[in-house]
Amino acid sequence: MKVYHMSENIQTGQSFTTDYKHYGALVEPFVKAMKHSFEMFYGLILSAEYSGSVLAQYNLKGMPTHEIKWATEGIFEYVRRNEFPDAPSRMKANYFFKNIEECQKLYDEDWENATPEEKQKIKLYEVELTGKYLECDMCLFDEAFEIMWEFESPMQMMNVMNLARKYYRGEQSEHSVMEIISEEAAVVGKEIDLKK
């Protein structure tokens, strides 16, 4: 199956690797906290938020909203391991789209305020994907991420878990944007021009 992938750090002929940025290590503590209790999970979020504030105070580089991103991923990974163990892990998977138009739309949304130099770094590639993959609505993850902004109750945790279940079942929201996640080996194909 031909799919499309945007990247600033991969080239034609290169093989995709899983969890190449090692983000799994940032998610694992949240998965472990989920096994214990809401209180432990919430405490970890507050601890991560504090660590981020300390980094910002001393002008050290950190990812804005890091605790929200990794906590959301932690809930999704917890649900996947316990209820959808055969599904690819978001932390290990590579992300693709079925058509160029979807990539162009996401490029325009994600990079509309970027400098020309930043935009120039992003390339679009055609990839031949074989083996197991899963089509999921990325808007469901975005909705979960939004809930995590105000996270403070077990009910919110349940809501995010329900969104994770919908995501892994392949359900679609009203304005769905379907992403393809796969842990399978794949090689980067030809580069395709993006309108910049």
FENQUIWO-V207176 format. One record per residue. RES is the residue in one small letter. PHI is phi in whole degrees, 0 to 359 (* if undefined). BURIAL is # if it has 24 or more other ideal C-beta (glycine too) atoms within 12 Angstrom, else .. D_FIRST is the distance of its C-alpha to the first C-alpha in whole Angstrom. Layout:
# FENQUIWO-V207176
RES,PHI,BURIAL,D_FIRST
RES,PHI,BURIAL,D_FIRST
This chain:
# FENQUIWO-V207176
m,*,.,0
k,278,.,4
v,226,#,6
y,230,#,10
h,219,#,13
m,257,#,17
s,201,#,19
e,251,.,23
n,221,.,23
i,222,#,20
q,226,.,19
t,306,.,17
g,89,.,17
q,281,.,18
s,271,.,16
f,286,#,16
t,242,.,18
t,270,.,19
d,47,.,22
y,293,.,23
k,265,.,25
h,59,.,27
y,287,.,27
g,305,.,27
a,294,.,31
l,280,#,32
v,269,#,30
e,306,#,32
p,301,#,35
f,290,#,34
v,296,#,32
k,297,.,36
a,296,#,38
m,300,#,36
k,295,.,37
h,267,.,41
s,188,.,42
f,301,#,41
e,299,.,44
m,293,.,42
f,297,#,39
y,296,#,41
g,298,.,43
l,293,#,40
i,299,#,39
l,297,.,43
s,297,.,43
a,294,#,40
e,298,#,41
y,296,.,44
s,301,.,43
g,297,#,41
s,294,.,44
v,297,.,46
l,301,.,43
a,296,.,44
q,302,.,47
y,257,.,47
n,55,.,45
l,268,.,43
k,291,.,39
g,209,.,37
m,270,.,34
p,303,.,35
t,62,.,35
h,302,#,34
e,291,#,35
i,289,#,34
k,300,#,30
w,285,#,30
a,292,#,32
t,297,#,30
e,299,#,27
g,298,#,30
i,294,#,30
f,299,#,26
e,291,#,26
y,299,#,29
v,296,#,28
r,300,#,25
r,297,#,27
n,271,.,29
e,239,.,27
f,225,#,23
p,297,.,24
d,273,.,20
a,282,#,18
p,297,#,17
s,279,#,20
r,299,#,20
m,285,#,22
k,260,#,20
a,285,#,17
n,261,#,15
y,246,#,14
f,222,#,11
f,228,#,11
k,283,.,9
n,220,.,11
i,294,#,14
e,300,.,17
e,296,#,16
c,298,#,16
q,299,.,19
k,298,.,21
l,294,#,21
y,300,#,22
d,299,.,25
e,289,.,26
d,285,.,26
w,243,#,27
e,297,.,30
n,259,.,33
a,282,.,31
t,286,.,33
p,303,.,32
e,295,.,32
e,294,.,30
k,298,.,27
q,297,.,27
k,286,.,26
i,277,#,23
k,238,#,20
l,249,#,16
y,233,#,14
e,270,#,10
v,227,#,8
e,266,.,6
l,256,#,5
t,234,.,6
g,86,.,9
k,283,.,11
y,209,#,11
l,223,#,13
e,262,#,13
c,226,#,16
d,274,#,19
m,294,#,20
c,293,.,23
l,293,#,24
f,294,#,24
d,300,#,26
e,296,#,29
a,296,#,29
f,301,#,30
e,297,.,32
i,299,#,34
m,293,#,35
w,300,.,37
e,248,.,39
f,296,#,39
e,199,.,42
s,220,.,42
p,301,.,41
m,296,.,40
q,295,#,37
m,299,#,36
m,297,.,35
n,298,#,34
v,293,#,31
m,298,#,30
n,294,.,30
l,294,#,27
a,297,#,26
r,298,#,26
k,298,#,24
y,302,#,21
y,286,#,20
r,278,.,21
g,82,.,18
e,291,.,21
q,238,.,21
s,277,.,24
e,299,.,26
h,244,.,24
s,297,.,21
v,231,#,18
m,275,#,15
e,250,#,14
i,251,#,11
i,246,#,13
s,207,#,12
e,261,#,15
e,287,#,13
a,294,.,13
a,209,#,11
v,244,.,12
v,292,#,13
g,267,#,12
k,288,.,14
e,279,.,17
i,241,#,17
d,293,.,20
l,261,#,21
k,288,.,24
k,243,.,26
